[in-house]
Amino acid sequence: MNPTRLVSMVCLAAVLAAAGCGTVNTTSTRTEPATDSIATRTQINDLFNQIFLHVRDVRMFPAKSGVLQAQIDVANDGFQTRGFSYLVTWLDASGNTLPGPSSTWKTSRVAAGGSITITSVAPGPEATDFSIQVRRAS
């Protein structure tokens, strides 16, 4: 075999092996959105972050206590673990912000190729909706 071709093949194998390091393979029986999935609108201000780290699914339903609970799936399509911060803000029927324990920035990490579920419970029965902001961890 040509030495140049051999070196090229070894380099290609090394790149492919490095790209696969740390990634996560996921298998799920869910092939469609959950029955409590809700439509979302996204405003993108950090395109680089959105390419790799994005909200995949949002679900909202009444918790056992009667107040709303939200589950937000955040996926990482990149080749490295990503740290990020998020802020969940609950709103009343008029769109006003409701104060509560979840109205502070929190940090999390998601493995390459993986996803995590963020859960937030409304601060009270007056909450009818929420928003989530996601940014790169500082």
C-alpha positions in Angstrom: 0.0 0.0 0.0 1.2 3.5 -0.8 2.7 5.1 2.4 0.8 8.4 1.7 -2.5 6.6 1.4 -1.8 4.7 4.6 -1.0 7.9 6.5 -4.3 9.4 5.1 -6.3 6.4 6.2 -4.7 6.5 9.7 -5.5 10.2 10.0 -9.1 9.7 8.9 -9.5 6.8 11.4 -8.1 9.0 14.2 -10.5 11.9 13.3 -13.5 9.6 13.2 -12.5 8.0 16.5 -12.1 11.4 18.1 -15.4 12.6 16.8 -17.1 9.7 18.4 -15.5 10.1 21.9 -18.0 11.3 24.5 -21.0 11.1 22.3 -24.2 9.4 23.5 -26.4 7.0 21.5 -30.0 7.3 22.5 -32.9 4.8 21.9 -36.5 5.7 22.6 -39.9 4.1 21.9 -41.4 7.6 21.4 -41.6 8.4 17.7 -44.1 11.2 17.9 -44.5 14.2 20.2 -46.2 13.5 23.6 -49.9 14.2 23.9 -49.1 17.1 26.2 -46.4 18.6 23.9 -47.1 22.3 23.2 -46.2 24.5 20.2 -43.2 26.8 20.9 -41.7 29.9 19.3 -37.9 30.4 19.4 -36.0 33.7 19.2 -32.4 32.9 18.3 -29.8 35.4 19.4 -26.8 33.1 19.5 -26.8 31.0 16.3 -23.6 29.1 17.2 -25.2 27.9 20.5 -28.5 27.0 18.7 -26.7 24.8 16.2 -25.5 22.5 18.9 -27.7 23.1 21.9 -31.5 23.4 21.4 -34.9 22.8 23.0 -36.2 19.6 21.4 -39.6 19.3 23.1 -41.7 21.2 25.6 -44.5 19.6 27.6 -46.9 21.3 30.1 -49.5 19.6 32.3 -51.1 19.9 35.8 -49.0 18.4 38.6 -50.5 16.4 41.4 -50.7 19.6 43.5 -52.9 21.2 40.7 -50.4 23.8 39.5 -48.8 23.5 36.1 -45.5 21.6 35.6 -43.3 22.0 32.6 -40.8 19.6 31.1 -38.3 20.9 28.6 -36.0 18.6 26.7 -32.6 20.2 25.8 -30.5 18.3 23.2 -26.8 18.7 22.4 -26.1 17.8 18.7 -22.4 18.7 19.1 -19.3 16.5 19.6 -18.5 17.7 23.1 -20.2 18.1 26.4 -21.8 21.6 26.7 -22.5 23.6 29.8 -25.3 26.1 29.7 -27.5 28.3 31.9 -31.3 28.5 31.8 -34.0 30.6 33.3 -37.7 29.5 33.5 -40.1 32.3 33.9 -43.8 31.6 34.7 -46.5 33.9 33.4 -50.1 34.7 34.4 -53.0 34.9 31.9 -52.1 38.5 31.1 -48.5 37.7 30.4 -47.1 39.2 33.6 -44.1 37.5 35.2 -44.8 35.6 38.4 -42.1 35.6 41.1 -41.0 32.2 42.3 -38.1 29.9 43.1 -37.5 29.0 39.5 -37.0 32.7 38.5 -33.2 32.5 38.9 -30.6 31.3 36.4 -29.5 27.7 36.9 -26.7 25.8 35.3 -26.5 22.4 33.7 -24.5 20.2 31.3 -25.5 17.9 28.5 -23.2 15.2 27.0 -22.4 15.2 23.3 -25.2 13.7 21.3 -27.4 13.5 24.5 -30.3 15.3 26.0 -31.6 16.2 29.4 -35.0 17.2 30.7 -35.5 20.3 32.7 -38.5 20.3 35.0 -40.1 23.4 36.5 -43.3 23.7 38.6 -45.4 26.9 38.5 -45.2 29.1 41.6 -49.0 29.1 42.0 -52.4 28.4 40.4 -52.4 31.8 38.6 -49.6 30.6 36.2 -50.9 29.7 32.8 -47.7 29.7 30.7 -44.0 30.0 30.9 -40.9 30.8 28.9 -37.3 29.4 29.0 -34.1 31.2 28.1 -31.0 29.2 27.4 -27.5 30.6 27.1 -23.9 29.4 27.1 -22.5 28.9 30.6 -20.1 31.7 31.5 
